Amino acid sequence: MTEPSWRPDGGGNLVVQANNADYLPTLPDGSFRLIYVDPPFNTGRVQSRQQTTMVRSDEGSRIGFGGRSYETIKGALHSYDDIFSDYWAFLEPRLLEAWRLLAEDGTLYLHLDYREVHYAKVMLDAIFGRECFLNEIIWAYDYGARSKRRWPTKHDNILVYVKNPSKYHFDSAEVDREPYMAPGLVTAAKRELGKLPTDVWWHTIVSPTGKEKTGYPTQKPEGLLRRIVSASSRPGDWVLDFFAGSGTLGAVAAGLGRHFVCVDQNPQAIEVMSRRLGNCADVVVPATDRPA
């Protein structure tokens, strides 16, 4: 690991192991076209997930295709605390830094859920200004809660704010299209092209058995981040995630020709990102975050 070398005019991508409250103030004003953050949701519990692998074994207890037997091999357990006694004292200074770090035509995407999103909207109105609110995106998915005592919770909320409402970058031509829900009501040409997504995004979670899965809890699907990065940044732009977790923003940014900085304090997150991003980024530990 090396010392970080921030060069807003170019240079390599960074995975930074640091407390973001300490690291963000070291970055120059207006450095990023896009900031996406997926902070802990303040669920009041420890989030954890263990990755498992199925391997052929004559002693295995699971029977698969063709009667073959398999054994389940458990991998590393990834976890983090999602409990804060004063959530907003924790989040507010980081959102103030996000405003400072955005370029004049930049955009912030703040990913939360129903527990805190209403308070976040009020806070971001104060930090950015109500005129800078662009959208509330609803990400609806098809896995998880099965409650029979209330409507099962099947969506997250993504608040979108821009630094300058008269200058922000948004390129709808670069966004993936969706099938029409009533294709018979539109022309053949429109059916072929598909429609621009609305502020409700139907997208499945990361498949528990898919290649994209890292085993990190709360990992978000690349399709979700690809839409965000494509719409709100250009090739060659710098993008930032300072609650980087499994590094989905970095993986998507690298594939789309953007530069990225991914920050996380959790050593397990750094380990996952190091494996996932490979040679796409330098892993750095600022001197202030190194153990004595």
N, C-alpha and C positions, 0 to 999 in steps of 0.2 A: 504493500500500500504506500501511496505517495502523498505528499502535501497537495491540496487542491490548487489548481492554477486557473482562475476564472478569466476567460477571455471572451467577452461578449461579441467580438468580431469574428469568432470562429473557434476552432479547436475541438477537442474531443468531448465526448459525453462523460458525465460523472454520475457515479453512485456514491453517495456521501453518508457515512455512518456518523450521525451527530444528532444532538438535541436541536430540533429545528428552530426553537426560540433563540438559541445562541448562534446558529449558523446563518439564518436568513439576514440578519443585520449586516453581515459581511459582504453581501452581494450588492452590486450597483443598482441605482434607481432605474426603473423602466427597462429592465433587461429581458423580459419575457413577453412574447406575443400571447401565450396561453398559459394559464395556471389551472390545473385540475387537482383538487384535494378531496380525499375520501377519509376524513378523520374518524376516530372511534365514535360510535353512535351513542355512547353513554347508556348502554343497555343494563349496567349494574351487575355484569357477570364477566367471568374470564372466557374469552373466545379461544377456542382451540380446535384443531383439526389434525388428524393423523393420516398420512398417505399410505395406501396399501397397494401391493402388487401381487398378482396371481401368477404362480409359476407351476409348470408341470411337475407332478410328484406322484409316485406310486403309493405313497403313504398319505396323500392328501385327502381331506374330508369333503371337499367340494367336487361335484361331478359336473362336467361341462359337455360340450359338443362331442358326439361320437363315443360317449361313455368314458372319456378321459378324466382322470382325477387331477385335482389342483390343490395347492397349498397357498394359504394367504400369508404373505410376508409383510409385516408392519414396518413402516419407515419412521422417520423422525416426527416427533410431535411438535407442532408449531402452535404457539399461543401468545396472547398478550392480555393485559388487564384492560377492561373497558369499563372502569369504574372511576368517576370523578366526583369529588365532593362539591366542587364549584366549577362546573363545566364551562361556563362562559368566561370566567377569569382565565381559564386555560386557552380557550379558542380565540377570544377577541384580539389579543396582541398579535397572533399569527395572521389573522385576517387583515389587520392594519398593515402588516408587512406585505401581504399579498397585494394590497392596493398600491403600495409604494413600488413594488417590483414589476407591476404590469407596465408594458409600453402604452403609449397614448392611444393606440388602436387595439389594445389587448382586451382579453376576456377571461373572467374567472368562472369556473364551474365548481360549485360546492356541493358535494354528494353527501346527503344525510337521509334520515328516515323520519317517520311521523313523530318520534319522541321529541325532537329538538328543532325541526325545520321551521316552525312558526316563529320561534325566538330568533333563529338565524336570519330570517327575512327582515325582522325589525332591526337587527344589528347591522346587516349589510345596507339597509336603507340609510342608516345613520353614517356609515363609513363611506359608501360610494355616492349616496344621493338616490332618492326614489326614481329620478329620471334615468338612472343608469341601470335599472332593473330591466332585463331583456326577456327572460322566460323563467317559468318553473316547469322543468321537464319531469314527467312521471315515467319512471322505468317500471313497467309491469312484467312480471315473470311468472313462471308456472311450476314453482317448486317451493316447498317449505311448509308454512303454517297450515294446520288442519283443524282449527278450533271449530267447535259446534256451539259455543256459547256467545259468539260474536262473528261478524264477517271476518274471515281469515285475511291476514295482512299479506298482500302479494305485490307490494310495490315499494320502491325507494323514490326519494325526491332529489332533484338536482337543480339548485338555484343558479341562474346564469346572470352575471352582472358584467357590464363593460366599463372601461375606464372613462371613455368619452363617447356619449351617445350619438355624436355626429361624425365620429371617425372610425368606429370599430370595424374590424375585418370579419366578414361573414361571406363564405363562398358556397352557395347552395348547389352550384354546378358540380362540386367535388363530392357531394354527399351521396351515399348509396341510396337507391330508390327502393320503394316497397310496392308490392302488388296492390291493386285497387281492391277494396272490400266488396265493391259491387261492379265487377268488370264489365257487366252487360250494359252499364249506363254510360260508358265512355267509348271513344273511338278506338279502333284497332291500333292506331299509332300510339295513343296514350297508354293502352294496355301494355304494349310492347316496352315503352319507356318506363312505366311505373310512376308512382307518385312520390313527391317529396315528403319525407316524414313530418308528422305534426309534433306537438309537444308531448304526445303520449307514445312511448317507444315500447313495443312488444318485442322482448328479446329474452331468450332463455338464460339461465345461469350457466356458469362454467360446468360442463359435463363432468361428473365424478370419475368417469372412465376415459375422458378425452385426452388428446395429446397436449392440450393447453393447460391442463391441471398441474399445479405446482405443489399442492398440499397445504398452501398457506391459507389460514382462515380469512374469510371475507374477500377472497380474490374476485375481481370483477372481470367480465368477459371482454376479450379484445374487440369484439364487434361494437360494443358500447363506446369504447375509447376511440376506435377508428372513426366513428361518426363525428365525435367531438373534435379530434385533431384535424380531420379533413376540412371541417367547416370553419374553424376558428384559427387556423394558422396556415402559413405557406411553407413550401419546401425551403429548407435552410434556416427557418425560424428556430428560436430557442423556446422550449416548453419546460414547465416545472411541476413536480409533484413532491410536496414536502411531508406527506404521509404515505410514502411510496409502497409499503407493504411488499407485495409480490413483484412489483415493477411492471405492471401492465402498461402504464403510460410509456415507459421507456421502450418496451418491446414494440408497441405500435408506432411510436415516433421514429424508431430506427428503421422500421419497414417503410415508412412514408417519407423518409429523407429529412426529418427534423433533428435538431440537436436537443438533448434533454439533460436535465439535472434531476435525479431522484434522491430524496433525503429520507432516512429513517434511522431511528435510534436503536431499534431492536436488532441484535446480532443475528437472529434467525431470519429476519427480513433481508439483511445484507447477504447472508448465505444463499438464500433463494434467488435473489437478484443476480448474484455473481454467477450462479449456474445458468440462469435463464438468459441473461444478456451476453454471456460469454465475452468475446473480444469486442463487443460494441461499446464498452465503457470502461473507464478507469475507476477502481474502487479506492476511495480516499477517506482518511480519518483526520479531521482538523486537530491541530495540536491541543486545543482547549478541551477536546473530548477524549483524549487518550488517557488510559489509566496511569496513575502516578507510579 
